[in-house]
Amino acid sequence: MKGNLKLLFCALTGLSLTGFVYVAFTSHWMKLLYNRPNMFDSQGNFLHMSPWLAPIVREGTFNPTLIDAIYKKKNITIATTVFALGKYTQFLKDFLESAELNYFVGFCVHYYVFTDLPENVPEVKLGEDHHLTVMKVASSNRWQEISLSRMERLEKLIESRLINEADYIFSLDVDSKFYGRWGVESLGRLVGAIHPWYYNTHHEWFPYERRPESQAYIPYSKGDYYYGGAVIGGSVKDVYQLAKTCREQLDIDKGNQIEAAWQEESHLNKYFLYNKPSKLLSPEYLWDDRKSKPYEIKIIRFSQVYKNYYKIRPNP
């Protein structure tokens, strides 16, 4: 790659020339080698793009008025799934009420609530073009089983109805609350959210599945970012492929009597390693109420609420 193009690539990605990504092209293949990515440049500022040029969305990187006007013309529908089983139904009211104030306001949204206790789904006043469907599912004696079945339920929901009813989909954790705008700036072909506990830590500390026996295995020498399983999003078509692939890998693990360290989150990170997200959401879009807000996080938009896991989970 010529000098000027090399400088342009480094400027776009925030890489130094010594950390430059070498791209070798032939008529039949492209090989991409790059340094393991960080969230910050050498001055401690958030980078605008990943090494594969996926935008990293955060406060100040988009004009909400302009981008809303662009997407209003597209007449899109955003499907949104939440899983509220057992005592997790207690989080539904805050999740839905805060969503109605902040989540895709002015756009068509259809919530799909998976629960074993449909009678506990609260009545929440929904905005115009916002709808809610309750999906009855069986109970589980292990919270891990609830997590492990998420991909399968996503796959089946998309197959049975969303492929013809929605343009985009987000699957979000119900034990969370919206504190700020979450809008069309988050939409993309395949969207990953940077985990709030690992965006500023060394790659070797990432809790990837490290056992080669698992289909979610990522060796210490590999990995990009650590993505939170509390947010899965993208176009319906691409999320379907993600869910289907992860479900197949989960089935193989189950057949081999192995469970990945963090269930579907481990398989999500493996999928994103080899199927790069087209857009990354900064930790603004996936925070944790147990963490104080540092200076580099300008706004918290969506955060997992504090809770006592021993009181709400069916097993330790």
Secondary structure, 3 states (H helix, E strand, C coil): CCHHHHHHHHHHHCCCCCCCCEEEECCCCEEEECCCCCCECCCCCECCECCCCCEEECCCCCCHHHHHHHHHCCCCEEEEEEECCHHHHHHHHHHHHHHHHHECCCCEEEEEEEECCHHHCCCCCCCCCEEEEEEECCCCCCHHHHHHCHHHHHHHHHHHHHHHHCCEEEEECCCEEECCCECHHHCCCEEEEECCCCCCCCHHHCCCECCCCCCCECCCCCCCCCEEEEEEEEEHHHHHHHHHHHHHHHHHHHHCCCCCCCHHHHHHHHHHHHCCCCEEECHHHCEECCCCCCCCCCCCCEEECCCCHHHHCCCC
